[in-house]
Amino acid sequence: MYAIMGITGQIGSVIGRSLLAAKQPVRAVVRDAGKSQVWADRGCEIALANIEDAASLTTAFRGAERVFVLVPPNFDPAPEFPEARAIAAALRTALEAARPARVVYLSTIGAQASQLNLLTQHTIIETTISELPTPITFLRPAWFMENSSWDVAPPLCQCG
């Protein structure tokens, strides 16, 4: 069983569809039950979880061999990053209790920076969960091509 966080978004949905196409069992970990039906219809088991709630995360991860962790973005964190610290603690507790065989955490380029910056949120989470005995892969992408659509104006005419 693969537990996939962020399955209703760009990255998680690709992972979920790819695993289902490969006939692998998938547990869709979602915050909003309203967004889960499409994944239930595709054959996923559904788990409702809040990223800062260790109990709901533990339930979502329990029995999964593999867990993909995607943390919702926070572009305006409070000083000292209390939100990231709460997420890190909840993830650590849940992963420690559920004991999946492997974890993949979608981080970001710059998480290794020593100076505090917006990306420090991922540094905090990486540092906290890396202390677990579970093998964890930290992915640090620089950018996703889909994000470029924010910077590119649509064509002025539909010439054809």
C-alpha positions as CSV (number, residue, x, y, z in Angstrom):
1,M,0.0,0.0,0.0
2,Y,1.2,3.5,-0.9
3,A,-0.1,6.4,1.1
4,I,0.0,9.5,-1.0
5,M,-0.4,13.0,0.5
6,G,-1.2,15.8,-1.9
7,I,-3.0,13.5,-4.3
8,T,-5.5,16.1,-5.2
9,G,-2.8,18.4,-6.6
10,Q,-0.4,18.4,-9.5
11,I,2.4,16.2,-8.1
12,G,0.4,13.8,-6.0
13,S,-2.1,13.2,-8.7
14,V,0.6,12.1,-11.1
15,I,2.0,9.7,-8.5
16,G,-1.5,8.4,-7.7
17,R,-2.4,7.8,-11.3
18,S,0.9,6.2,-12.0
19,L,0.6,3.8,-9.1
20,L,-2.9,2.9,-10.0
21,A,-1.9,2.3,-13.6
22,A,0.7,-0.1,-12.3
23,K,-2.0,-1.9,-10.3
24,Q,-0.6,-0.8,-7.0
25,P,-2.8,-0.2,-4.0
26,V,-3.1,3.5,-3.1
27,R,-4.4,5.3,-0.1
28,A,-5.3,8.9,-0.9
29,V,-4.5,11.1,2.1
30,V,-6.7,14.1,1.8
31,R,-7.6,17.1,4.0
32,D,-10.9,17.7,2.3
33,A,-13.4,14.8,2.1
34,G,-15.1,16.6,-0.8
35,K,-12.1,16.2,-3.0
36,S,-11.7,12.5,-2.3
37,Q,-14.6,11.0,-4.3
38,V,-12.7,11.1,-7.6
39,W,-9.9,9.1,-6.0
40,A,-12.3,6.6,-4.4
41,D,-13.9,6.1,-7.8
42,R,-10.5,5.3,-9.2
43,G,-10.1,2.6,-6.6
44,C,-8.1,4.3,-3.9
45,E,-8.7,3.8,-0.2
46,I,-9.4,7.2,1.4
47,A,-7.8,8.6,4.6
48,L,-8.7,12.0,6.0
49,A,-5.8,13.7,7.8
50,N,-4.7,17.1,8.9
51,I,-1.0,17.8,8.4
52,E,-0.6,19.1,12.0
53,D,-2.5,16.2,13.6
54,A,-0.3,13.2,14.5
55,A,-3.3,11.0,15.2
56,S,-5.0,11.4,11.9
57,L,-1.6,11.1,10.1
58,T,-0.8,7.9,12.0
59,T,-4.1,6.4,10.9
60,A,-3.5,7.5,7.3
61,F,0.0,6.0,7.3
62,R,-0.7,2.8,9.3
63,G,-0.3,-0.3,7.1
64,A,1.3,1.6,4.2
65,E,4.6,0.2,3.0
66,R,5.5,3.5,1.4
67,V,4.5,7.1,2.2
68,F,4.8,10.1,0.0
69,V,4.8,13.3,2.0
70,L,3.8,16.6,0.4
71,V,3.4,19.6,2.8
72,P,1.0,22.4,1.8
73,P,2.9,25.6,1.0
74,N,3.0,28.4,3.6
75,F,4.1,31.6,1.9
76,D,3.6,33.8,5.1
77,P,5.0,31.8,8.0
78,A,5.1,33.3,11.5
79,P,8.5,34.2,13.0
80,E,10.5,31.1,14.1
81,F,8.3,28.9,11.9
82,P,5.9,27.5,14.5
83,E,3.7,26.0,11.7
84,A,6.6,24.0,10.3
85,R,7.7,22.9,13.7
86,A,4.1,21.6,14.4
87,I,4.1,19.8,11.1
88,A,7.5,18.3,11.7
89,A,6.5,17.0,15.1
90,A,3.2,15.5,13.8
91,L,5.0,13.9,10.9
92,R,7.7,12.4,13.1
93,T,5.2,11.0,15.6
94,A,3.0,9.6,12.8
95,L,5.8,8.0,10.8
96,E,7.4,6.6,14.0
97,A,4.1,5.0,15.0
98,A,3.1,3.8,11.5
99,R,6.5,2.5,10.6
100,P,6.3,2.4,6.8
101,A,9.2,0.7,5.1
102,R,10.1,3.9,3.1
103,V,9.2,7.6,3.0
104,V,9.6,10.1,0.2
105,Y,9.4,13.8,1.3
106,L,8.9,16.5,-1.3
107,S,11.2,19.3,-0.1
108,T,12.7,22.1,-2.0
109,I,16.0,23.3,-3.4
110,G,17.5,25.5,-0.7
111,A,16.4,23.4,2.2
112,Q,20.1,22.9,3.0
113,A,20.7,26.7,3.4
114,S,22.1,27.8,6.8
115,Q,20.5,31.3,6.7
116,L,16.9,31.6,7.7
117,N,14.6,32.1,4.7
118,L,11.2,31.0,3.5
119,L,12.6,27.6,2.6
120,T,13.7,27.0,6.2
121,Q,10.3,25.4,6.8
122,H,11.5,22.4,4.8
123,T,14.8,22.4,6.6
124,I,13.0,22.1,10.0
125,I,10.8,19.3,8.7
126,E,13.7,17.5,7.0
127,T,15.9,17.7,10.1
128,T,13.1,16.4,12.4
129,I,12.0,13.4,10.3
130,S,15.6,12.5,9.3
131,E,16.2,11.4,12.8
132,L,13.8,8.4,12.3
133,P,15.2,5.0,11.6
134,T,13.0,4.7,8.4
135,P,14.8,5.2,5.1
136,I,13.7,8.7,3.8
137,T,14.4,10.2,0.4
138,F,14.3,14.0,0.3
139,L,13.5,15.4,-3.1
140,R,14.6,18.9,-3.6
141,P,13.3,20.1,-7.0
142,A,14.2,23.6,-8.1
143,W,11.1,24.4,-10.1
144,F,8.1,22.7,-11.8
145,M,7.3,23.6,-15.4
146,E,3.7,24.0,-14.5
147,N,4.6,27.0,-12.4
148,S,5.8,28.8,-15.4
149,S,2.2,29.3,-16.5
150,W,1.9,32.0,-13.8
151,D,4.6,34.0,-15.6
152,V,3.6,33.5,-19.2
153,A,0.8,35.6,-20.7
154,P,-1.9,33.8,-22.7
155,P,-1.8,34.3,-26.5
156,L,-3.5,37.5,-27.6
157,C,-5.4,35.9,-30.5
158,Q,-6.6,32.4,-31.2
159,C,-5.3,32.3,-34.7
160,G,-5.9,29.3,-36.5
